[in-house]
């Protein structure tokens, strides 16, 4: 008997998460110098990290021998968003928060519902808790809320909604999401994953964090990995009711967010100039890449995030041709989109490099 058979069958059935290819890995594989590689695969902020966050993390090195205290970041988030400190749960990235929700509410004999092209962590979190995945067909590559509501079974305990969605970039208007919340049974937890919320135009943003006082079954998650540029520090948060937050704290690792991440997140939260610059770079870069894709005759999915998913035909072949040119994008066959690739919005020069390499890749 293999030692692996000692693990539960639902653990052995999990396919590990496949991240975007690291720059250093491509350098090793292709013999391309690191400084000649452009990575547009993981939706990272091309402007780097917030300058205030950089200074704060460097200063925090002086206390690195001490265990972390989450009070200051929790208090800052509480004041910023007008929610109680007891309603906030911090995580080692928002992925950690998603996993906490699954560990609290899922188990063998319970199920979760999510859209076909939704974030890969939803099935991972569900299966690692022993739950069953109910995958709902997408509507125009995005969430079909009516179909998701119809898919709810008596054993369903969680519904996952990414808004904007990754990897397709679709966005559900606030009114539609709120109507869905009003229709969902109160014994089904709805997780509203808003990792890309800050990239939405102000007119499209909705104060969903205020909804947690209206819906006792709502968990809203956000991250500092995207517009704040702290992906490597790993810090995210969830806002929910005090009752749900208390349950999540019971399974949360005591020191799941490190000192540097806490200090960086507090500083990044108030670096409004950096956030504005990141938003503007993304807007201009989105226009640049979309225009380039149209020029090349490629279909794309209109995106509300910091990335664009486009149809590339023989996507695996095109991706390999891009890698040979030192350009990393994200294949998304694992999201049931085998003909598509996803490209992160980069700096103007990086976007131009990608489009030039893509044209060569398509030409064969």
Secondary structure, 3 states (H helix, E strand, C coil): CCHHHHCCHHHHCCCCCCCCCCHHHHHHHHCCCHHHCEECCCCCCCCCCCHHHHHHHHHHHHHCCCCCCCHHHHHHHHHHHCCCHHHEEEECCHHHHHHHHHHHHCCCCCEEEEECCCCCHHHHHHHHCCCEEEEECCECCECCHHHHHHCCCCCEEEEEEECCCCCCCCCCCHHHHHHHHHHCCCCCEEEEECCCHHHCCHHHCCCHHHHHHCCCCEEEEEECCCCCCCCCCCCEEEECCHHHHHHHHHHCCCCCCCHHHHHHHHHHHCCHHHHHHHHHHHHHHHHHHHHHHHHCCCCEECCCCCEEEEECCCHHHHHHHHHHCCEECEECHHHCCCCEEEEECCCHHHHHHHHHHHHHHHHC
